[in-house]
Amino acid sequence: MFCKKLISLFLAAVLTLSLCACGGEQPPASPAPPSASENPAPEAPATILLTDNVGREVELPYPVERCAVALRYTNELIRACGAIDKVVAVDLNTAQDRDYWGMFDPEQVIGKSQRELDYEQIVSLAPQVVILPSNGAWQEAEEKLAPFGIKVFVISGYDTMDFENQCANIGKMFAVEEAAQKFCSYFTEKLDYINQQLEGVEPRTYYYEGNTDYTSTLPGDYFYDMFQLAHGKNIFAGDAASVSINEVDPEEILKRKPDVIFKVITPDAARTGTGLYAPPEKEQFVESLQKLVSRPAWEEIPAVQNGDVYFMTQFSHGGACKLVGTIYAAKCLYPDLLPDLDPDEVFRTWLEDFQGFRNVDGHFYAAGELAG
């Protein structure tokens, strides 16, 4: 009897040890902390806050995938930065140029210009953002489009002095910052060279005339800024209060005897105040020069006497916030002081490398190339 009890106790002990050895219920082990490589990457921000050309802080969706843009110069900046595929519609002033903007249908534009907008069309296209210049109807657009959740952002593709900021904004909003910086640097390096070479140089005077006879430029106008960066001295700069840029007095031009004259030419086929990729016929430049130098007493102006009369088209000078025009003007004003500056190469680079179009001659002429 004693032996049976001893055996029973022995078997019970063995069973208990067996259950422990075979994994009876144990407290669950704490999971190992995930490694750094397993941590999920933070999500990209849904919005981005940027300051536009008129100083407004605007919260935009990020990155912008659909936008409508009214102004050819701004569309060029966006294309130069590599984001033109995000533009779903433009204004008629842009779309009219079928050679240059063939991807946009003139029948599906958002308005005639930056000042005349078709809000029903804009809403139907459902862009996230409408981009307008500071001389456009951006305030009206902001009011009318806010109920539809469409943001309005100001980029003025003609504003020479805001070039770097506008490139930065385009780079950020479309998430193309590297391409935008490459584009920006190409032109700012040219400006740095101009400033370095012309430091301390007595500025030469110029008279600028728009496509319409006796229209000019004064401080506060974006054409003025273009020539300012070229180190030119405007003949009317000291009399801004008494001069109208819409119709200057021919006698005042004679009195001020400009060293250099610049004249803008626009093809007859272009809408008023706009330019086209295809340049005007050379005969149009020749005729303009003949009319200009035959004005009463203009043979007494140093610029005419020395052949320092230069023509540029409305299309050509406006590239890169008018920095293409700045570089061209600087070379005309100081040809011997800027030996490493080649405006023709800059224009080629602008068209071929930053716009993706074949270079085209016939947008710039000097008087000597037209005479005879």
C-alpha positions as CSV (number, residue, x, y, z in Angstrom):
1,M,0.0,0.0,0.0
2,F,2.8,2.3,0.9
3,C,4.5,1.6,-2.4
4,K,1.4,2.3,-4.4
5,K,1.1,5.7,-2.7
6,L,4.8,6.5,-3.4
7,I,4.4,5.5,-7.1
8,S,1.3,7.7,-7.4
9,L,3.1,10.7,-5.9
10,F,6.1,10.1,-8.2
11,L,3.8,10.0,-11.3
12,A,2.1,13.2,-10.3
13,A,5.4,15.0,-9.9
14,V,6.6,13.8,-13.3
15,L,3.3,15.0,-14.9
16,T,3.7,18.4,-13.4
17,L,7.2,18.8,-14.6
18,S,6.2,17.5,-18.0
19,L,3.4,20.1,-18.4
20,C,5.9,22.9,-17.5
21,A,8.4,21.6,-20.0
22,C,5.8,21.3,-22.7
23,G,4.9,25.0,-22.6
24,G,2.1,25.5,-20.2
25,E,0.6,29.0,-20.3
26,Q,3.2,31.6,-19.7
27,P,2.9,35.5,-19.6
28,P,3.2,36.9,-23.2
29,A,6.6,38.3,-24.1
30,S,6.8,42.1,-24.9
31,P,7.1,42.7,-28.6
32,A,10.5,44.0,-29.8
33,P,10.5,47.7,-30.7
34,P,10.4,48.3,-34.5
35,S,13.7,49.3,-36.1
36,A,14.2,52.7,-37.5
37,S,13.9,51.3,-41.1
38,E,10.5,50.0,-40.3
39,N,9.1,53.4,-39.2
40,P,6.7,54.7,-41.9
41,A,7.8,57.9,-43.6
42,P,5.9,61.0,-42.6
43,E,3.1,61.9,-45.1
44,A,3.8,64.9,-47.4
45,P,2.0,68.0,-46.3
46,A,-1.4,68.5,-47.8
47,T,-0.8,72.3,-48.1
48,I,2.0,74.8,-48.4
49,L,2.1,78.4,-47.4
50,L,3.7,80.8,-49.9
51,T,4.0,84.6,-50.3
52,D,2.9,85.8,-53.7
53,N,3.9,88.7,-56.0
54,V,1.7,91.2,-54.1
55,G,2.7,90.1,-50.6
56,R,-0.2,87.9,-49.8
57,E,0.3,84.7,-47.8
58,V,-1.7,82.0,-49.5
59,E,-2.2,78.4,-48.4
60,L,-2.1,76.2,-51.5
61,P,-2.7,72.5,-52.0
62,Y,0.7,70.7,-52.2
63,P,1.8,69.8,-54.7
64,V,-0.4,71.7,-57.1
65,E,-1.7,69.2,-59.7
66,R,-4.2,71.4,-61.6
67,C,-4.0,75.1,-62.2
68,A,-5.2,77.7,-64.7
69,V,-2.9,80.5,-65.7
70,A,-3.6,83.9,-67.4
71,L,-0.4,85.4,-68.8
72,R,2.0,84.2,-71.4
73,Y,5.1,85.3,-69.4
74,T,4.0,83.3,-66.4
75,N,3.2,80.2,-68.4
76,E,6.8,80.5,-69.8
77,L,8.2,80.6,-66.3
78,I,6.2,77.5,-65.3
79,R,7.4,75.7,-68.5
80,A,11.0,76.7,-67.8
81,C,10.7,75.1,-64.3
82,G,9.3,71.8,-65.7
83,A,5.7,72.1,-64.6
84,I,3.7,73.0,-67.7
85,D,1.9,69.7,-67.5
86,K,0.1,70.9,-64.4
87,V,-1.5,73.8,-66.4
88,V,-5.0,72.8,-67.6
89,A,-6.0,76.1,-69.3
90,V,-4.7,79.5,-70.2
91,D,-5.9,82.9,-71.5
92,L,-6.4,83.8,-75.1
93,N,-3.4,86.0,-75.3
94,T,-1.4,82.9,-74.6
95,A,-3.3,80.3,-76.6
96,Q,-3.4,82.5,-79.8
97,D,0.2,81.5,-80.5
98,R,-0.5,78.0,-82.0
99,D,3.2,77.4,-82.8
100,Y,4.2,78.0,-79.2
101,W,1.2,76.9,-77.1
102,G,-0.3,74.3,-79.3
103,M,-1.3,72.2,-76.3
104,F,-4.0,74.7,-75.3
105,D,-7.2,75.1,-77.3
106,P,-8.2,78.7,-78.0
107,E,-11.8,77.6,-77.7
108,Q,-11.3,76.4,-74.1
109,V,-9.5,79.4,-72.6
110,I,-10.3,81.0,-69.2
111,G,-10.7,84.5,-70.7
112,K,-9.3,87.0,-73.2
113,S,-6.6,88.1,-70.8
114,Q,-5.6,88.4,-67.2
115,R,-8.1,91.2,-66.8
116,E,-11.1,89.6,-68.6
117,L,-11.8,86.2,-67.1
118,D,-14.5,83.6,-67.8
119,Y,-15.4,82.4,-64.3
120,E,-17.9,79.8,-65.4
121,Q,-15.3,78.3,-67.6
122,I,-12.8,78.3,-64.7
123,V,-15.2,76.6,-62.3
124,S,-16.0,74.0,-65.0
125,L,-12.4,73.1,-65.3
126,A,-12.0,72.6,-61.6
127,P,-8.4,73.8,-61.1
128,Q,-7.0,73.9,-57.6
129,V,-5.4,77.2,-58.2
130,V,-5.8,80.1,-60.7
131,I,-2.5,82.1,-61.2
132,L,-2.8,85.7,-62.3
133,P,-0.3,88.6,-62.5
134,S,-0.5,91.7,-60.3
135,N,-2.0,93.7,-63.2
136,G,-4.8,91.2,-63.6
137,A,-8.2,90.8,-61.9
138,W,-6.8,88.8,-59.0
139,Q,-8.9,90.5,-56.4
140,E,-12.1,90.0,-58.3
141,A,-11.1,86.4,-59.0
142,E,-10.4,85.7,-55.3
143,E,-13.9,86.8,-54.4
144,K,-15.7,84.9,-57.1
145,L,-13.7,81.7,-56.8
146,A,-13.5,81.3,-53.0
147,P,-17.0,79.7,-52.7
148,F,-15.7,76.9,-55.0
149,G,-12.6,76.3,-53.0
150,I,-10.3,77.5,-55.9
151,K,-7.3,79.4,-54.7
152,V,-5.9,82.6,-56.4
153,F,-2.2,83.1,-56.4
154,V,-0.3,86.1,-58.0
155,I,2.8,85.5,-60.1
156,S,3.7,88.3,-62.5
157,G,5.9,86.8,-65.2
158,Y,6.9,90.3,-66.4
159,D,8.2,91.5,-63.0
160,T,11.9,91.6,-63.5
161,M,12.8,92.5,-59.9
162,D,10.8,89.5,-58.5
163,F,12.3,86.9,-60.7
164,E,14.0,84.8,-58.0
165,N,11.0,84.8,-55.7
166,Q,8.7,83.8,-58.5
167,C,11.0,80.9,-59.5
168,A,11.1,79.8,-55.9
169,N,7.3,79.9,-55.6
170,I,6.9,77.8,-58.8
171,G,9.4,75.3,-57.6
172,K,7.8,74.9,-54.3
173,M,4.1,74.8,-55.3
174,F,4.7,72.2,-58.1
175,A,7.4,70.3,-56.2
176,V,10.0,71.0,-59.0
177,E,12.5,72.9,-56.8
178,E,15.6,71.5,-58.4
179,A,14.6,72.4,-61.9
180,A,13.4,75.8,-60.8
181,Q,16.7,76.5,-59.1
182,K,18.7,75.4,-62.2
183,F,16.7,77.8,-64.4
184,C,16.9,80.7,-61.9
185,S,20.7,80.3,-61.5
186,Y,21.3,80.4,-65.3
187,F,20.0,84.0,-65.4
188,T,21.2,85.3,-62.1
189,E,24.7,84.3,-63.0
190,K,24.4,86.5,-66.1
191,L,23.2,89.4,-64.0
192,D,26.1,88.9,-61.6
193,Y,28.5,89.1,-64.6
194,I,26.9,92.3,-65.8
195,N,27.1,93.9,-62.4
196,Q,30.7,92.9,-61.9
197,Q,31.8,94.2,-65.3
198,L,30.0,97.5,-65.1
199,E,30.7,98.4,-61.5
200,G,31.7,102.0,-61.4
201,V,31.1,102.6,-65.1
202,E,29.3,105.8,-66.1
203,P,25.9,104.7,-67.3
204,R,25.0,105.4,-70.9
205,T,21.6,107.0,-71.6
206,Y,18.8,105.4,-73.6
207,Y,15.4,106.1,-75.0
208,Y,13.0,103.2,-75.1
209,E,10.0,103.3,-77.4
210,G,7.2,100.7,-77.4
211,N,5.3,99.3,-80.4
212,T,3.3,102.5,-80.5
213,D,5.3,105.6,-81.5
214,Y,6.3,107.9,-78.6
215,T,5.3,105.5,-75.8
216,S,8.1,105.0,-73.4
217,T,9.0,103.9,-69.8
218,L,9.6,105.5,-66.4
219,P,10.4,104.4,-62.9
220,G,7.7,102.1,-61.6
221,D,7.1,100.5,-65.0
222,Y,8.5,97.0,-65.6
223,F,10.2,98.0,-68.8
224,Y,12.2,100.5,-66.7
225,D,13.3,97.7,-64.4
226,M,14.5,95.7,-67.4
227,F,16.8,98.5,-68.5
228,Q,17.8,99.4,-64.9
229,L,19.4,95.9,-64.5
230,A,21.2,96.5,-67.8
231,H,22.8,99.6,-66.2
232,G,21.1,102.0,-68.6
233,K,20.1,105.5,-67.6
234,N,16.6,106.5,-68.7
235,I,16.6,110.0,-70.3
236,F,13.3,110.9,-68.5
237,A,14.1,109.4,-65.1
238,G,14.6,112.8,-63.4
239,D,11.3,114.2,-64.8
240,A,8.9,111.3,-64.0
241,A,6.3,113.6,-62.6
242,S,6.0,115.7,-65.8
243,V,6.3,113.0,-68.4
244,S,3.6,110.6,-69.7
245,I,4.9,107.3,-70.9
246,N,1.8,107.0,-73.1
247,E,2.9,109.9,-75.3
248,V,6.2,111.6,-74.7
249,D,7.1,114.9,-76.3
250,P,9.4,114.4,-79.4
251,E,11.1,117.6,-78.6
252,E,12.1,116.3,-75.2
253,I,13.8,113.3,-76.8
254,L,15.8,115.6,-78.9
255,K,16.8,117.7,-76.0
256,R,18.1,114.7,-74.0
257,K,20.2,113.2,-76.8
258,P,20.1,109.5,-75.9
259,D,23.2,107.5,-76.5
260,V,21.1,104.4,-77.4
261,I,17.6,103.9,-78.7
262,F,15.5,100.7,-78.3
263,K,12.4,100.0,-80.2
264,V,9.8,97.2,-79.8
265,I,8.2,95.6,-82.8
266,T,5.1,93.4,-82.7
267,P,3.8,91.2,-85.7
268,D,0.7,92.5,-87.3
269,A,-0.9,89.1,-86.7
270,A,-0.6,89.3,-82.9
271,R,-3.3,90.5,-80.6
272,T,-2.6,94.1,-79.3
273,G,0.2,94.2,-76.7
274,T,1.2,90.6,-77.2
275,G,4.0,88.7,-79.1
276,L,4.3,85.6,-81.2
277,Y,7.0,82.9,-81.4
278,A,7.2,83.5,-85.2
279,P,9.0,86.9,-85.6
280,P,7.8,89.7,-87.9
281,E,9.1,89.9,-91.4
282,K,12.4,91.7,-91.7
283,E,10.7,94.3,-93.9
284,Q,8.7,95.4,-90.9
285,F,11.9,96.2,-89.0
286,V,13.4,98.0,-92.0
287,E,10.3,100.2,-92.4
288,S,10.3,101.0,-88.6
289,L,13.9,102.1,-88.8
290,Q,13.3,104.3,-91.8
291,K,10.4,106.0,-90.2
292,L,12.3,106.5,-86.9
293,V,15.5,108.0,-88.3
294,S,13.5,110.3,-90.7
295,R,11.7,112.0,-87.9
296,P,12.4,115.8,-87.8
297,A,15.9,116.5,-86.5
298,W,16.6,113.0,-85.3
299,E,19.8,112.9,-87.3
300,E,21.1,115.1,-84.5
301,I,20.6,112.4,-81.8
302,P,23.9,110.6,-80.9
303,A,22.2,107.2,-81.1
304,V,21.1,107.8,-84.7
305,Q,24.4,109.3,-85.7
306,N,26.3,106.3,-84.3
307,G,23.9,103.6,-85.4
308,D,23.1,102.7,-81.8
309,V,19.4,101.9,-82.6
310,Y,18.2,98.4,-81.7
311,F,15.0,96.5,-82.2
312,M,13.5,93.7,-80.2
313,T,10.2,92.0,-80.5
314,Q,7.4,91.9,-77.9
315,F,7.9,88.1,-77.7
316,S,11.7,88.0,-77.3
317,H,12.5,90.6,-74.7
318,G,9.9,89.2,-72.2
319,G,11.6,85.9,-71.6
320,A,12.5,85.0,-67.9
321,C,10.7,88.0,-66.4
322,K,12.3,90.2,-69.1
323,L,15.8,89.2,-68.2
324,V,16.3,88.1,-71.9
325,G,15.6,91.7,-72.7
326,T,18.0,92.9,-69.9
327,I,20.8,90.8,-71.3
328,Y,20.2,92.0,-74.8
329,A,20.1,95.7,-73.7
330,A,23.2,95.4,-71.6
331,K,25.2,94.1,-74.6
332,C,23.9,96.9,-76.8
333,L,24.8,99.5,-74.2
334,Y,28.2,98.2,-73.4
335,P,29.4,95.8,-76.1
336,D,33.1,96.2,-75.3
337,L,32.7,95.9,-71.5
338,L,30.8,92.6,-71.7
339,P,33.0,90.4,-73.9
340,D,31.7,87.1,-72.4
341,L,28.0,88.0,-72.7
342,D,26.3,86.5,-75.7
343,P,22.6,87.5,-76.0
344,D,22.0,85.3,-79.0
345,E,23.2,82.2,-77.0
346,V,21.1,83.3,-74.0
347,F,18.0,83.5,-76.3
348,R,18.8,80.1,-77.8
349,T,19.2,78.6,-74.3
350,W,15.9,80.2,-73.3
351,L,14.0,78.7,-76.2
352,E,15.7,75.3,-76.6
353,D,16.7,74.3,-73.1
354,F,14.0,76.0,-71.0
355,Q,11.0,76.1,-73.4
356,G,11.7,73.1,-75.6
357,F,11.4,74.9,-78.9
358,R,13.7,75.4,-81.8
359,N,15.7,78.6,-81.8
360,V,14.4,81.2,-84.3
361,D,16.2,84.2,-85.8
362,G,14.6,87.5,-86.5
363,H,13.6,88.8,-83.1
364,F,16.6,91.1,-82.6
365,Y,18.2,93.6,-85.0
366,A,20.7,96.4,-84.9
367,A,20.3,99.4,-87.2
368,G,23.4,98.3,-89.2
369,E,21.7,95.0,-90.0
370,L,18.7,96.8,-91.5
371,A,20.2,99.7,-93.4
372,G,21.1,99.6,-97.1
